[in-house]
């Protein structure tokens, strides 16, 4: 399942970097998913009628696509972060590894996953486009909030959290 892979990679990256920026990014992805689910319940547009394995039909609403919104959030935020944010000290200074490679992975992966929602019969193109548009817009706004002041709070949070972790594990 894509959501387990993406969530697992996000959690691993957060634990590796201990970065407030990565935490903020991840919270944005969770916000994206949660708000799309609320919108989906308000719109109540059904999914396409497709019989899946064993004749089971998925019974839930389809507009907008939560998977598409969240994965396009990633595919939008990651290039913005790679282009505009300083490289976190826990990451390699190699600009290809930190600035280019994440974009080369996230963008095509995001769009293929979004399109697969239609190919697999889970959503219509309209549901995927609306979901993806929502995810892209939220990512742009969320990123803008970070660069317009959120990062200052993040630096304090990160410094305090890392100090606390270092105390626990005896690193000084």
DRENPA-3360 file (N, C-alpha, C; in nm, 2 decimals, always signed):
BEGIN
1 = XXXXXXXX = +0.08/-0.12/+0.00/+0.00/+0.00/+0.00/+0.09/+0.13/+0.00 ~ +0.05/+0.22/-0.09/+0.13/+0.34/-0.10/+0.13/+0.42/+0.03 ~ +0.02/+0.43/+0.09/+0.01/+0.52/+0.21/+0.10/+0.46/+0.32 ~ +0.12/+0.33/+0.33/+0.22/+0.28/+0.43/+0.36/+0.31/+0.39 ~ +0.39/+0.30/+0.27/+0.53/+0.33/+0.22/+0.56/+0.48/+0.24 ~ +0.47/+0.57/+0.20/+0.49/+0.71/+0.22/+0.50/+0.75/+0.36 ~ +0.41/+0.70/+0.44/+0.41/+0.73/+0.59/+0.53/+0.67/+0.65 ~ +0.57/+0.55/+0.62/+0.69/+0.49/+0.68/+0.82/+0.57/+0.64;
9 = XXXXXXXX = +0.83/+0.61/+0.52/+0.95/+0.69/+0.47/+0.95/+0.83/+0.54 ~ +0.83/+0.89/+0.55/+0.82/+1.02/+0.62/+0.87/+1.00/+0.77 ~ +0.82/+0.90/+0.83/+0.85/+0.88/+0.98/+1.00/+0.85/+0.99 ~ +1.06/+0.77/+0.90/+1.20/+0.74/+0.91/+1.28/+0.87/+0.88 ~ +1.24/+0.95/+0.79/+1.32/+1.07/+0.76/+1.31/+1.17/+0.87 ~ +1.19/+1.17/+0.94/+1.18/+1.26/+1.05/+1.27/+1.21/+1.17 ~ +1.27/+1.08/+1.19/+1.35/+1.03/+1.30/+1.50/+1.05/+1.27 ~ +1.54/+1.03/+1.14/+1.68/+1.05/+1.11/+1.73/+1.19/+1.12;
17 = XXXXXXXX = +1.65/+1.29/+1.07/+1.69/+1.43/+1.07/+1.66/+1.50/+1.20 ~ +1.56/+1.45/+1.27/+1.51/+1.53/+1.39/+1.49/+1.67/+1.36 ~ +1.43/+1.70/+1.24/+1.42/+1.83/+1.19/+1.28/+1.89/+1.22 ~ +1.27/+2.01/+1.27/+1.14/+2.07/+1.29/+1.07/+2.09/+1.15 ~ +1.15/+2.12/+1.05/+1.10/+2.14/+0.92/+1.03/+2.02/+0.86 ~ +1.09/+1.90/+0.89/+1.04/+1.78/+0.84/+0.91/+1.75/+0.92 ~ +0.91/+1.78/+1.05/+0.79/+1.76/+1.13/+0.68/+1.85/+1.08 ~ +0.71/+1.97/+1.05/+0.61/+2.06/+1.00/+0.56/+2.01/+0.86;
25 = XXXXXXXX = +0.64/+1.97/+0.78/+0.60/+1.91/+0.65/+0.51/+1.80/+0.67 ~ +0.54/+1.71/+0.76/+0.46/+1.59/+0.78/+0.33/+1.63/+0.84 ~ +0.33/+1.72/+0.93/+0.20/+1.77/+0.99/+0.11/+1.83/+0.88 ~ +0.17/+1.89/+0.78/+0.10/+1.95/+0.67/+0.03/+1.83/+0.58 ~ +0.11/+1.73/+0.57/+0.05/+1.61/+0.49/-0.07/+1.55/+0.57 ~ -0.05/+1.54/+0.70/-0.17/+1.49/+0.78/-0.29/+1.59/+0.77 ~ -0.26/+1.71/+0.78/-0.37/+1.81/+0.76/-0.43/+1.80/+0.63 ~ -0.36/+1.78/+0.53/-0.41/+1.76/+0.39/-0.50/+1.64/+0.39;
33 = XXXXXXXX = -0.46/+1.53/+0.44/-0.54/+1.41/+0.44/-0.67/+1.43/+0.52 ~ -0.66/+1.49/+0.64/-0.77/+1.50/+0.72/-0.87/+1.60/+0.66 ~ -0.83/+1.71/+0.61/-0.92/+1.81/+0.55/-0.99/+1.76/+0.43 ~ -0.92/+1.68/+0.35/-0.98/+1.62/+0.23/-1.09/+1.52/+0.27 ~ -1.06/+1.45/+0.37/-1.17/+1.35/+0.42/-1.29/+1.43/+0.46 ~ -1.27/+1.54/+0.53/-1.39/+1.62/+0.57/-1.46/+1.68/+0.45 ~ -1.39/+1.72/+0.35/-1.45/+1.78/+0.23/-1.52/+1.66/+0.16 ~ -1.46/+1.55/+0.15/-1.52/+1.43/+0.09/-1.66/+1.40/+0.15;
41 = XXXXXXXX = -1.66/+1.40/+0.28/-1.79/+1.38/+0.35/-1.90/+1.48/+0.33 ~ -1.85/+1.61/+0.30/-1.95/+1.71/+0.28/-2.00/+1.70/+0.13 ~ -1.91/+1.67/+0.04/-1.96/+1.66/-0.10/-2.04/+1.53/-0.13 ~ -1.99/+1.42/-0.07/-2.06/+1.30/-0.08/-2.08/+1.25/-0.23 ~ -1.98/+1.27/-0.31/-1.99/+1.22/-0.45/-1.94/+1.07/-0.45 ~ -2.01/+0.98/-0.51/-1.97/+0.84/-0.50/-1.85/+0.82/-0.59 ~ -1.78/+0.71/-0.56/-1.67/+0.66/-0.65/-1.73/+0.60/-0.77 ~ -1.64/+0.57/-0.87/-1.69/+0.50/-0.99/-1.74/+0.36/-0.95;
49 = XXXXXXXX = -1.83/+0.31/-1.03/-1.89/+0.18/-1.00/-1.79/+0.08/-1.07 ~ -1.71/+0.01/-0.99/-1.62/-0.09/-1.04/-1.62/-0.20/-0.94 ~ -1.64/-0.32/-1.00/-1.63/-0.44/-0.91/-1.48/-0.48/-0.89 ~ -1.44/-0.49/-0.77/-1.31/-0.53/-0.74/-1.30/-0.68/-0.71 ~ -1.19/-0.73/-0.67/-1.17/-0.87/-0.65/-1.28/-0.92/-0.56 ~ -1.32/-1.04/-0.59/-1.42/-1.11/-0.51/-1.56/-1.04/-0.51 ~ -1.58/-0.95/-0.62/-1.70/-0.88/-0.63/-1.73/-0.78/-0.53 ~ -1.64/-0.74/-0.45/-1.66/-0.63/-0.35/-1.65/-0.49/-0.41;
57 = XXXXXXXX = -1.74/-0.41/-0.37/-1.73/-0.27/-0.42/-1.70/-0.18/-0.30 ~ -1.60/-0.09/-0.32/-1.56/+0.00/-0.22/-1.67/+0.10/-0.19 ~ -1.72/+0.10/-0.07/-1.83/+0.19/-0.03/-1.77/+0.31/+0.05 ~ -1.75/+0.41/-0.02/-1.71/+0.54/+0.04/-1.71/+0.65/-0.07 ~ -1.69/+0.77/-0.03/-1.70/+0.88/-0.12/-1.57/+0.90/-0.20 ~ -1.58/+0.96/-0.31/-1.46/+0.97/-0.40/-1.41/+1.11/-0.43 ~ -1.50/+1.21/-0.40/-1.46/+1.35/-0.43/-1.42/+1.43/-0.31 ~ -1.31/+1.48/-0.30/-1.19/+1.46/-0.39/-1.11/+1.34/-0.34;
65 = XXXXXXXX = -1.01/+1.30/-0.42/-0.93/+1.18/-0.39/-0.83/+1.22/-0.28 ~ -0.84/+1.15/-0.17/-0.75/+1.17/-0.06/-0.60/+1.13/-0.10 ~ -0.59/+1.02/-0.16/-0.46/+0.97/-0.20/-0.39/+1.08/-0.29 ~ -0.47/+1.13/-0.39/-0.42/+1.22/-0.49/-0.38/+1.35/-0.42 ~ -0.46/+1.40/-0.33/-0.43/+1.52/-0.26/-0.31/+1.51/-0.18 ~ -0.29/+1.40/-0.10/-0.18/+1.39/-0.02/-0.05/+1.36/-0.10 ~ -0.05/+1.28/-0.20/+0.07/+1.25/-0.27/+0.11/+1.38/-0.36 ~ +0.02/+1.45/-0.40/+0.05/+1.58/-0.48/+0.10/+1.68/-0.38;
73 = XXXXXXXX = +0.05/+1.68/-0.26/+0.11/+1.77/-0.15/+0.26/+1.74/-0.14 ~ +0.30/+1.61/-0.13/+0.44/+1.57/-0.13/+0.51/+1.62/-0.25 ~ +0.45/+1.59/-0.37/+0.51/+1.63/-0.50/+0.53/+1.78/-0.52 ~ +0.46/+1.86/-0.44/+0.47/+2.00/-0.45/+0.56/+2.06/-0.35 ~ +0.54/+2.01/-0.22/+0.62/+2.07/-0.11/+0.77/+2.03/-0.13 ~ +0.80/+1.91/-0.16/+0.94/+1.86/-0.17/+1.02/+1.95/-0.27 ~ +0.97/+1.97/-0.39/+1.05/+2.06/-0.48/+1.07/+2.20/-0.42 ~ +0.97/+2.25/-0.36/+0.98/+2.39/-0.30/+1.09/+2.39/-0.19;
81 = XXXXXXXX = +1.08/+2.29/-0.10/+1.18/+2.28/+0.00/+1.32/+2.26/-0.05 ~ +1.34/+2.17/-0.15/+1.47/+2.15/-0.21/+1.52/+2.28/-0.28 ~ +1.44/+2.36/-0.34/+1.48/+2.48/-0.41/+1.51/+2.59/-0.31 ~ +1.43/+2.61/-0.20/+1.44/+2.73/-0.13/+1.49/+2.72/+0.02 ~ +1.49/+2.60/+0.07/+1.53/+2.59/+0.21/+1.68/+2.56/+0.22 ~ +1.74/+2.60/+0.33/+1.88/+2.56/+0.35/+1.89/+2.41/+0.38 ~ +2.00/+2.35/+0.35/+2.02/+2.20/+0.37/+2.03/+2.18/+0.52 ~ +1.96/+2.09/+0.58/+1.96/+2.06/+0.72/+2.10/+1.99/+0.75;
89 = XXXXXXXX = +2.16/+2.03/+0.87/+2.29/+1.97/+0.90/+2.30/+1.82/+0.90 ~ +2.19/+1.75/+0.92/+2.19/+1.61/+0.93/+2.20/+1.54/+0.79 ~ +2.18/+1.62/+0.69/+2.18/+1.57/+0.55/+2.31/+1.60/+0.48 ~ +2.35/+1.52/+0.38/+2.47/+1.54/+0.31/+2.47/+1.67/+0.23 ~ +2.59/+1.73/+0.23/+2.60/+1.86/+0.16/+2.59/+1.85/+0.01 ~ +2.60/+1.73/-0.04/+2.60/+1.71/-0.19/+2.47/+1.76/-0.24 ~ +2.48/+1.86/-0.33/+2.35/+1.93/-0.38/+2.27/+1.84/-0.46 ~ +2.33/+1.75/-0.54/+2.25/+1.66/-0.62/+2.16/+1.57/-0.53;
97 = XXXXXXXX = +2.22/+1.51/-0.42/+2.15/+1.42/-0.33/+2.04/+1.50/-0.25 ~ +2.06/+1.62/-0.22/+1.96/+1.69/-0.13/+1.87/+1.79/-0.21 ~ +1.91/+1.83/-0.33/+1.83/+1.93/-0.40/+1.77/+1.87/-0.53 ~ +1.83/+1.77/-0.59/+1.78/+1.72/-0.72/+1.71/+1.59/-0.71 ~ +1.78/+1.49/-0.64/+1.73/+1.36/-0.63/+1.59/+1.35/-0.57 ~ +1.56/+1.42/-0.46/+1.43/+1.41/-0.40/+1.32/+1.46/-0.50 ~ +1.35/+1.56/-0.58/+1.25/+1.61/-0.68/+1.23/+1.50/-0.79 ~ +1.34/+1.44/-0.83/+1.33/+1.34/-0.94/+1.26/+1.22/-0.90;
105 = XXXXXXXX = +1.25/+1.20/-0.77/+1.17/+1.08/-0.71/+1.03/+1.12/-0.68 ~ +1.01/+1.23/-0.61/+0.88/+1.27/-0.56/+0.78/+1.31/-0.67 ~ +0.83/+1.39/-0.76/+0.73/+1.44/-0.86/+0.68/+1.33/-0.95 ~ +0.76/+1.25/-1.02/+0.70/+1.15/-1.10/+0.62/+1.05/-1.02 ~ +0.67/+1.01/-0.91/+0.60/+0.91/-0.82/+0.47/+0.97/-0.78 ~ +0.46/+1.09/-0.74/+0.33/+1.15/-0.70/+0.23/+1.15/-0.81 ~ +0.27/+1.19/-0.93/+0.18/+1.19/-1.04/+0.14/+1.05/-1.09 ~ +0.23/+0.96/-1.08/+0.19/+0.82/-1.12/+0.09/+0.76/-1.02;
113 = XXXXXXXX = +0.12/+0.79/-0.89/+0.02/+0.74/-0.79/-0.11/+0.80/-0.81 ~ -0.12/+0.93/-0.83/-0.24/+1.00/-0.85/-0.32/+0.94/-0.97 ~ -0.25/+0.92/-1.08/-0.31/+0.87/-1.20/-0.36/+0.72/-1.18 ~ -0.28/+0.65/-1.10/-0.32/+0.51/-1.07/-0.45/+0.50/-1.00 ~ -0.50/+0.60/-0.93/-0.63/+0.60/-0.87/-0.74/+0.59/-0.97 ~ -0.72/+0.64/-1.09/-0.82/+0.63/-1.20/-0.80/+0.49/-1.26 ~ -0.67/+0.46/-1.29/-0.64/+0.33/-1.36/-0.70/+0.21/-1.28 ~ -0.69/+0.22/-1.15/-0.74/+0.11/-1.07/-0.89/+0.12/-1.04;
121 = XXXXXXXX = -0.95/+0.22/-1.09/-1.10/+0.23/-1.08/-1.15/+0.29/-0.95 ~ -1.06/+0.35/-0.87/-1.10/+0.40/-0.74/-1.16/+0.54/-0.75 ~ -1.12/+0.62/-0.85/-1.17/+0.75/-0.87/-1.19/+0.79/-1.02 ~ -1.26/+0.89/-1.04/-1.27/+0.95/-1.18/-1.15/+1.05/-1.19 ~ -1.13/+1.09/-1.32/-1.02/+1.19/-1.34/-1.05/+1.32/-1.26 ~ -1.18/+1.36/-1.26/-1.22/+1.48/-1.20/-1.19/+1.47/-1.05 ~ -1.22/+1.36/-0.98/-1.19/+1.34/-0.84/-1.04/+1.35/-0.81 ~ -0.96/+1.30/-0.90/-0.81/+1.30/-0.89/-0.76/+1.44/-0.91;
129 = XXXXXXXX = -0.81/+1.51/-1.01/-0.76/+1.64/-1.04/-0.80/+1.74/-0.93 ~ -0.92/+1.73/-0.88/-0.96/+1.81/-0.76/-0.88/+1.78/-0.64 ~ -0.86/+1.66/-0.61/-0.77/+1.62/-0.50/-0.63/+1.67/-0.51 ~ -0.57/+1.64/-0.63/-0.44/+1.69/-0.66/-0.42/+1.84/-0.65 ~ -0.52/+1.91/-0.70/-0.52/+2.06/-0.70/-0.52/+2.11/-0.55 ~ -0.61/+2.04/-0.47/-0.61/+2.08/-0.33/-0.48/+2.05/-0.26 ~ -0.42/+1.94/-0.29/-0.29/+1.90/-0.23/-0.18/+2.00/-0.27 ~ -0.18/+2.04/-0.40/-0.08/+2.13/-0.44/-0.10/+2.27/-0.38;
137 = XXXXXXXX = -0.22/+2.32/-0.37/-0.25/+2.45/-0.31/-0.22/+2.45/-0.17 ~ -0.25/+2.34/-0.09/-0.22/+2.34/+0.05/-0.07/+2.34/+0.07 ~ +0.00/+2.26/-0.01/+0.15/+2.25/+0.00/+0.21/+2.39/-0.02 ~ +0.16/+2.46/-0.12/+0.22/+2.60/-0.15/+0.19/+2.69/-0.03 ~ +0.07/+2.69/+0.02/+0.03/+2.78/+0.13/+0.11/+2.73/+0.26 ~ +0.12/+2.61/+0.29/+0.19/+2.55/+0.40/+0.33/+2.59/+0.40 ~ +0.39/+2.58/+0.28/+0.53/+2.61/+0.26/+0.56/+2.76/+0.29 ~ +0.47/+2.84/+0.23/+0.48/+2.99/+0.25/+0.47/+3.02/+0.40;
145 = XXXXXXXX = +0.38/+2.96/+0.47/+0.37/+2.99/+0.61/+0.50/+2.95/+0.68 ~ +0.57/+2.85/+0.64/+0.70/+2.81/+0.70/+0.80/+2.91/+0.67 ~ +0.82/+2.95/+0.55/+0.92/+3.05/+0.52/+0.90/+3.19/+0.56 ~ +0.77/+3.22/+0.59/+0.74/+3.35/+0.64/+0.73/+3.36/+0.79 ~ +0.79/+3.27/+0.86/+0.80/+3.28/+1.01/+0.80/+3.15/+1.08 ~ +0.73/+3.05/+1.03/+0.72/+2.92/+1.10/+0.86/+2.86/+1.13 ~ +0.95/+2.88/+1.04/+1.09/+2.83/+1.06/+1.16/+2.88/+1.19 ~ +1.13/+3.00/+1.22/+1.19/+3.06/+1.34/+1.14/+2.98/+1.47;
153 = XXXXXXXX = +1.02/+2.95/+1.47/+0.97/+2.87/+1.59/+1.02/+2.73/+1.58 ~ +1.03/+2.68/+1.45/+1.09/+2.55/+1.43/+1.23/+2.53/+1.48 ~ +1.31/+2.63/+1.46/+1.45/+2.63/+1.50/+1.46/+2.62/+1.65 ~ +1.37/+2.69/+1.72/+1.37/+2.69/+1.87/+1.33/+2.55/+1.91 ~ +1.22/+2.50/+1.85/+1.17/+2.37/+1.89/+1.27/+2.26/+1.87 ~ +1.34/+2.27/+1.75/+1.44/+2.17/+1.72/+1.56/+2.17/+1.81 ~ +1.60/+2.29/+1.85/+1.72/+2.31/+1.94/+1.68/+2.25/+2.08 ~ +1.56/+2.28/+2.13/+1.52/+2.23/+2.26/+1.50/+2.08/+2.26;
161 = XXXXXXXX = +1.43/+2.03/+2.15/+1.41/+1.89/+2.14/+1.54/+1.81/+2.13 ~ +1.64/+1.86/+2.05/+1.76/+1.79/+2.04/+1.84/+1.80/+2.17 ~ +1.83/+1.91/+2.24/+1.90/+1.92/+2.37/+1.84/+1.82/+2.47 ~ +1.71/+1.81/+2.47/+1.65/+1.71/+2.56/+1.69/+1.57/+2.52 ~ +1.69/+1.54/+2.39/+1.72/+1.40/+2.35/+1.87/+1.37/+2.39 ~ +1.96/+1.47/+2.37/+2.10/+1.45/+2.40/+2.11/+1.43/+2.55 ~ +2.03/+1.49/+2.64/+2.04/+1.47/+2.78/+1.99/+1.33/+2.81 ~ +1.89/+1.28/+2.75/+1.84/+1.15/+2.78/+1.94/+1.04/+2.74;
169 = XXXX = +2.01/+1.06/+2.63/+2.10/+0.96/+2.58/+2.25/+0.99/+2.62 ~ +2.27/+1.09/+2.71/+2.40/+1.12/+2.76/+2.50/+1.18/+2.66 ~ +2.44/+1.24/+2.56/+2.53/+1.31/+2.47/+2.54/+1.46/+2.51 ~ +2.65/+1.51/+2.52/+2.66/+1.65/+2.56/+2.74/+1.74/+2.46;
% end
